[in-house]
Amino acid sequence: MLRWTDPYTTMDDKWRSQFVCLDDFETRSSELLPQRTWVYYSSGAGDEDTLRENRDAFRRYWLKPRVLRDVSVRDMSTTVLGEKIDMPICISPTAFHGLAHPEGEIATCKAAADMKTLMILSAGSTTSLEDITAARPTSAKWQDIYFWPDRTATRDMVKRAEIAGFKAIVVTVDIPEIGSRRKHIQVFGKSLQPLQPGMQLKNLKKYMNQSSDSIDDGKQFAKSDNRSTWRDIAWLKTMTTLPIVLKGILTVEDAILAAEHHVQAIMVSNHGARQLDSVPATIDVLSEIVAAVGDKLEVYVDGGVRTGTDVLKALALGARAVFIGRPVLFGLACNGEEGVKAVLHILREELSTAMALTGCSRLRDISRDLVTTKSCWSKL
Ligand SMILES: Cc1cc2nc3c(=O)[nH]c(=O)nc-3n(C[C@H](O)[C@H](O)[C@H](O)COP(=O)(O)O)c2cc1C
């Protein structure tokens, strides 16, 4: 339901006609971005089987449209951990937005705020969390953290996020080591770092060697402490009253442990297929996880969401909201803040259309029986 002037409508027609779906941003980004940045953003781990599967799996679900229902008004608004948003499409944390556009995460934050949705700021951002708040003091935002070997840095970031008005802490739990990203090694060598000289991990700068601008100083922050365990969740809960989201859950067993540790939400995620290759597509494990813990905490999903029908399928399979990673980086690369707005706008409009064509006018109309698998459909 459009309740405000959609920022996308003010964009130049010629520009808009070049970008009609999210894949258009990816194609154009591959031409625009320096090869190093393109490889850093687009690639996955190992043979990239999971990277392909994240998208292919969506195509194995089919929709069962219902007709003759009044769909004249569509309301896509919802809440995530109590935060009101206008659509169930939010922004996953991705590092280094400064590589895509000079305004980096500030542009992303403004776009998310204008489109009335939520952004998770990556721990590895090229903008500090304080600068994000200064740019848009009341925007909906959560802060991504890792359990770094120096827990003081973790604690400090949580406290800074509280002060700066971030509304939840997102702990990335799937990175005790960095996945085997072969293409990264080919392009960056051992550093695994795409950052250009002078560009800094602004959120983490204060914990690094102050005497140097060297990008290698950020290495210790690129992954979690590989000794971290569920005890660290208990530790985190002692130091903050902000809700906690665990990002990177892929099994029912870990989802149950998350619920037992009383976190408020989990994100079913395989880190955009950048960590362990050969894990399932997130959409394929979503419904069993929702069945196990969906009544105890909020469940979100990311990985391969590129169309409105992908969003609809994820909601039907039980996600409260979906998150997108790479499409935001590609929107940023193509046209900064406007590009990110366009990405969010297109996805929202595609969801709205898909809802109308399946007989849903509100998110609560989207139920499990809206989707079937390709094989079930052909047996009918
Ligand atoms: C370039 C890049 C950087 C990322 N950085 C982070 C990060 O700092 N923290 C994190 O939890 N996930 C990170 N991720 C994973 C995303 O949060 C998200 O899980 C993933 O991109 C979703 O898949 P999609 O790109 O297919 O939408 C990153 C992903 C990409 C592509």
The ligand as a Tripos MOL2 file, in Angstrom:
@<TRIPOS>MOLECULE
LIG
   31    33     1     0     0
SMALL
NO_CHARGES

@<TRIPOS>ATOM
      1 C1         30.1720   -8.8310   -0.3720 C.3       1 LIG1
      2 C2         29.4720   -9.4800    0.7810 C.ar      1 LIG1
      3 C3         29.8470   -9.1370    2.0750 C.ar      1 LIG1
      4 C4         29.1910   -9.7030    3.1620 C.ar      1 LIG1
      5 N1         29.5140   -9.2890    4.4330 N.ar      1 LIG1
      6 C5         28.8470   -9.8110    5.4920 C.ar      1 LIG1
      7 C6         29.1000   -9.3440    6.8100 C.ar      1 LIG1
      8 O1         29.9030   -8.4380    7.0260 O.2       1 LIG1
      9 N2         28.4010   -9.9210    7.8380 N.ar      1 LIG1
     10 C7         27.4860  -10.9160    7.6230 C.ar      1 LIG1
     11 O2         26.8760  -11.4290    8.5590 O.2       1 LIG1
     12 N3         27.2030  -11.3430    6.3750 N.ar      1 LIG1
     13 C8         27.8510  -10.8240    5.3060 C.ar      1 LIG1
     14 N4         27.5350  -11.2400    4.0530 N.ar      1 LIG1
     15 C9         26.4040  -12.1750    3.8590 C.3       1 LIG1
     16 C10        25.0960  -11.3910    3.7180 C.3       1 LIG1
     17 O3         24.7190  -10.8150    4.9380 O.3       1 LIG1
     18 C11        23.9220  -12.2580    3.2710 C.3       1 LIG1
     19 O4         23.8170  -13.3630    4.1490 O.3       1 LIG1
     20 C12        23.9990  -12.7370    1.8380 C.3       1 LIG1
     21 O5         24.5920  -11.7740    0.9900 O.3       1 LIG1
     22 C13        22.5840  -13.0670    1.3490 C.3       1 LIG1
     23 O6         22.6000  -13.6140    0.0840 O.3       1 LIG1
     24 P1         22.3310  -12.7730   -1.2690 P.3       1 LIG1
     25 O7         23.5760  -11.9730   -1.5070 O.co2     1 LIG1
     26 O8         22.1280  -13.8470   -2.2870 O.co2     1 LIG1
     27 O9         21.1100  -11.9150   -1.0450 O.co2     1 LIG1
     28 C14        28.1710  -10.6830    2.9460 C.ar      1 LIG1
     29 C15        27.8030  -11.0150    1.6430 C.ar      1 LIG1
     30 C16        28.4280  -10.4180    0.5600 C.ar      1 LIG1
     31 C17        27.9860  -10.7820   -0.8260 C.3       1 LIG1
@<TRIPOS>BOND
     1     1     2 1
     2     2     3 ar
     3     2    30 ar
     4     3     4 ar
     5     4     5 ar
     6     4    28 ar
     7     5     6 ar
     8     6     7 ar
     9     6    13 1
    10     7     8 2
    11     7     9 ar
    12     9    10 ar
    13    10    11 2
    14    10    12 ar
    15    12    13 ar
    16    13    14 ar
    17    14    15 1
    18    14    28 ar
    19    15    16 1
    20    16    17 1
    21    16    18 1
    22    18    19 1
    23    18    20 1
    24    20    21 1
    25    20    22 1
    26    22    23 1
    27    23    24 1
    28    24    25 2
    29    24    26 1
    30    24    27 1
    31    28    29 ar
    32    29    30 ar
    33    30    31 1
@<TRIPOS>SUBSTRUCTURE
     1 LIG1         1 GROUP 0 **** ****
